[in-house]
Amino acid sequence: MSSNIPLNAIHERMAQAVPIGKADEATVRRMWWGALDTLQDDILGPMDVDKGIWLASPLPALYEPRLLDRLKGWIWAPEALETLNYSYAGLLPPSRVRSIDESSQSGFERYNRFPLRDDDGHDPFLMIITPTVQVALALQGAPGKRNLLMRSDQETFRDLLRLLDLRLSDEDPGQACNLRNALADLGDLRSNDSVNQVFWPLLSARLADIAPSLTLQTLPNSPSSNKKEAETTNELTLLEALTHEVRTPLATIRTLIRSLLRRKDLPDLIISRLNQIDSECTEQIDRFGLIFNAAELQRQKPGESRLASTDLGNMLEILHPVWSQHLERRGIKLYLDISPDLPDVLSDPKRLELMLGGLIDRSSRGLQTGGTLLLELRPAGQRLKLKILSQTPNSQNSENSRDEPNADLGTVLSWNPTTGSLQLTQAATQRLLASLGGRLTRRGDAGLIIFFPRADVKL
């Protein structure tokens, strides 16, 4: 006999004894993003988590690579790309889109996937169970009465696991047994009472930081002296919201595509087309991610950046095949010329990767089929010098030496009417590079030159 347990029974159990929410959809989604960051970065991040399990729906909400590599997962997700509903868009934190993607080839291979049913609903949930921490997150409630739920008490967890065991026993008895065995392998679970005490203050701090940058507001009338500042604030707010709205559905599509690519019965033509869609999604997610970072940086007060020792040469070698693949679709060749035994530089590795990809895109936009792009990394005294030189087939002069006919659309974006592309303004590019430890210069036909401080030299 079928137990017929819908996944929304999880949300209903978690909502017991919790007041009805008052949030709208946009607000509760921001709360969800903040909760995912709080749980994975602030609570589990400092802990030495070496084993555990996670369960989620309707998409993988676990994105931290270290957790993905060590925890076993069970998720309920759309059966195929065609079943994607726009209500799924927005379930992935905009600041972690790329992290989810980078983990999909490793940790995501460890999850067991099951199809959603029509009666499951679209509201997300995530349960993480380790020997010392057990936390469940979910969204729940009717429109205008939405709520973020967080439960960590033992009684609720017993009920949730009972419901999920019934659901799995109905769908796949073998996986139900695997889940029970995985729980048994964790041994006696010790509830950490401090989690409930620290979660909400940590979440409040995150929401205070992210809410303004993703909320469209009508600013009060400003004095004339502050008019320009108010216009800039509106511009940045709109830009951040738009980049989020572009990246989130693309990341959702890409996650589902990579799930499809794990199937062994797809024709070669379908695999080729899916890989092409994956590459296009990645390229656009990266472009808009860079724009988002530049817009956020405009809001921040000048101050010291948190930079770390970064092997720039190794980063370029690792990323070279990915960039080459993108450029080869346009008939452009990419070459690397890196001096051996270079010291590390001071930068932010994660943000630097996105920035370098943006510079590659910027430098190659004006190149036609047959063009080349050269990346040269050399020591330069107390710094390393990265040169990006683009050349057309019939000219030895750098394409970057020409004045770009760009029209600035504000403090962050400019439009190139020749290529029809949006890109960062020169000022936004320089400021973003400066936050990563780099200094951008242009020298005649030498193309773009960026100097990075060496990590072993105190400037």
Secondary structure, 3 states (H helix, E strand, C coil): CCCCCCCHHHHHHHCCCCCCCCECHHHHHHHHHHHHHHHHHHHCCCCCCCCEEEEEECCCCCCCHHHHHHEEEEEEECCCHHHCCHHHCCCCCHHHHHHHHHHCCCHHHHEEEEECCCCCCCCCEEEEECCCCEEEEEEECCCCCEEEEEECCHHHHHHHHHHHHHHHHHHCHHHHHHHHHHHHHCCCCCCCHHHHHHHHHHHHHHHHHHCHHHCCCCCCCCCHHHHHHHHHHHHHHHHHHHHHHHHHHHHHHHHHHHHHHCCCCCCHHHHHHHHHHHHHHHHHHHHHHHHHHHHHHHHCCCCCCCCEEECHHHHHHHHHHHHHHHHHCCCCEEEEEECCCCCCEEECHHHHHHHHHHHHHHHHCCCCCCCEEEEEEEEECCEEEEEEEEECCCCCCEHHHCCCCCEECCCCEEEECCCCEEEECHHHHHHHHHHCCCEEEECHHHCEEEEEEECCCCC
